[in-house]
């Protein structure tokens, strides 16, 4: 009779000792600010009269570039800061 292997049960992600809270993430703040500005522009149209014709093309290039730079500069992962058994992250 052939053996059947059952998949391992899912495990919780291990806590990284230097994990940081989400509000310490520059990448999330940058992306949130970009999303708010895009929503404000779509809703009110206040930026388009103030920007040069090529500004949208420049922004379309700069936003992903800024996101990539922040991802390269990232050294610590986001973690579960509500876990009382997790060791504190160093300053």
C-alpha positions in Angstrom: 0.0 0.0 0.0 1.5 3.4 -1.0 2.1 6.0 1.7 0.2 9.2 1.6 1.7 12.3 3.0 -0.5 14.9 4.5 0.5 18.6 4.2 1.8 20.2 7.3 -0.6 22.4 9.1 -0.2 26.1 8.6 2.1 27.9 11.0 2.0 31.4 12.2 4.7 33.6 10.8 7.6 33.8 13.3 8.2 37.0 15.0 11.3 38.8 13.8 13.3 40.2 16.7 13.7 43.6 15.0 10.2 43.9 13.6 8.7 47.4 13.6 5.1 48.6 13.8 3.3 49.6 10.5 3.3 53.3 11.4 7.1 53.3 11.4 7.2 52.3 7.7 8.3 55.1 5.4 7.1 53.0 2.5 3.5 52.8 3.8 3.4 56.5 4.6 4.7 57.4 1.1 2.1 55.1 -0.5 -0.7 56.4 1.7 0.2 60.0 0.9 0.3 59.2 -2.8 -3.1 57.5 -2.6 -4.6 60.5 -0.7 -3.3 63.0 -3.3 -4.6 60.8 -6.2 -8.0 60.6 -4.5 -8.0 64.4 -3.9 -7.1 65.1 -7.5 -9.7 62.7 -8.8 -12.4 64.2 -6.6 -11.6 67.9 -6.7 -9.3 68.4 -9.7 -7.2 71.1 -7.8 -3.8 69.9 -8.9 -4.2 69.8 -12.7 -4.5 73.5 -13.3 -1.3 74.1 -11.1 0.9 71.5 -12.8 2.7 71.6 -16.1 1.5 69.4 -18.9 4.2 66.8 -18.4 3.8 66.7 -14.7 1.6 63.6 -14.8 4.2 61.8 -16.8 6.9 62.8 -14.4 4.7 61.7 -11.4 4.0 58.4 -13.1 7.7 57.9 -13.3 8.7 59.3 -9.9 6.1 57.5 -7.7 7.2 53.9 -8.5 10.9 55.1 -8.4 10.3 56.5 -4.9 8.6 53.3 -3.8 11.5 51.3 -5.1 14.1 53.5 -3.3 12.2 53.1 -0.1 12.0 49.3 -0.5 15.8 49.2 -1.0 16.4 51.3 2.1 14.1 49.1 4.2 16.1 47.1 6.7 13.4 45.8 9.1 10.2 44.0 8.4 6.8 44.9 9.7 5.8 42.8 12.7 3.1 42.0 15.2 3.5 44.6 17.9 0.5 43.3 19.8 2.1 40.0 20.7 3.0 40.2 24.5 5.4 37.3 24.2 7.4 38.9 21.4 10.7 40.4 22.4 10.8 44.2 22.1 12.4 45.6 19.0 15.7 47.5 19.5 15.5 51.3 19.1 
